[in-house]
Amino acid sequence: MSTLSVPPVPTNPRDDAIQLYRAFKGLGCDTAAVVNILAHRDATQRSFIQHEYRAMYSEELVKRLASELSGKLERAVLLWMLDPAERDATVIRQSFLADVTDLGGATEVICSRTPSQIQLIKQIYHSKFGVLLEEDIEGATAGDHMKLLLAYVRTFRYEGLEVDREMALKDAKTLFKAGEKKLGTDEKTFIRIFSERSRAQLAAISSAYHDIYGGSLKKAVKSETSGQFEHGLLTILKCSENPAKYFAKVLHKAMKGLGTNDTTLIRVIVTRTEIDMQYIKAEYLRKYKKALNDAVHSETSSHYRTFLLSLLGPNH
């Protein structure tokens, strides 16, 4: 469920393009006008606006936005202007190339997306950056973390809701033998099962694991693995059970304590607004007894705050 609020009467993309051009003209940029337009247009409308802007002014809207805006607002708006698969590809690439590589961000995006989304990301990644996603994974990661990500982007998983109960029981026992039952951990088994099973099947495995052994598969992963490998496995597992709860926790962690991890805040809000942000907001309120909008309001300021809060929609 999307939280985006668009005007009740569809706007004309040509008019929007003209309004944006006017906002850029003269001394300084009318940032409030830019935010007010772009934060209230859906993916299709944003695409039409870019098309109209290019036709009328012979320049790319995103290039103009990049020169008119700055800082966190610029990062958020530029990401928002991309279509979902290109946005994910860009987030992954930026995470790998950042001065301090943000492997957590890249891992989150890869391990929380569906197989069909991943296929599209791979195609766009190659056409946009001239390199295969797998090559960048190999260059930026190592060990079991790398093996997990490679297996996850290469394996096509079933996306339906049907589950095989017998197989779930068998996999649960296999994971127990590969982890909690033995000294050390058989990482290969975790990688194989987590990369080959569908979301619904993995949720069934997790449930079977709890039924047989009394403990949770999540806790087993935490005690048997570490670092980015652990982060990848937990992302896959949590997103198989409740993606909204997973992202609510990611957002809470980004705003907890001193300072704010704006890279994470931007990534999650911009990428989930048109997918499941309504559910994320509900999970956030349930778990942390505070509205996500209020948390974001207290951690941000100025036009950047207005932009993110516009994407989050009103408090219910």
Secondary structure, 3 states (H helix, E strand, C coil): CCCCCCCCCCCCHHHHHHHHHHHHCCCCCCHHHHHHHHCCCCHHHHHHHHHHHHHHHCCCHHHHHHHHCCHHHHHHHHHHCCCHHHHHHHHHHHHHHCCCCCHHHHHHHHHHCCHHHHHHHHHHHHHHHCCCHHHHHHHHCCHHHHHHHHHHHHCCCCCCCCCCHHHHHHHHHHHHHHCCCCCCCCHHHHHHHHHHCCHHHHHHHHHHHHHHHCCCHHHHHHHHCCHHHHHHHHHHHHHHHCHHHHHHHHHHHHHCCCCCCHHHHHHHHHHHCCCCHHHHHHHHHHHHCCCHHHHHHHHCCHHHHHHHHHHHCCCC
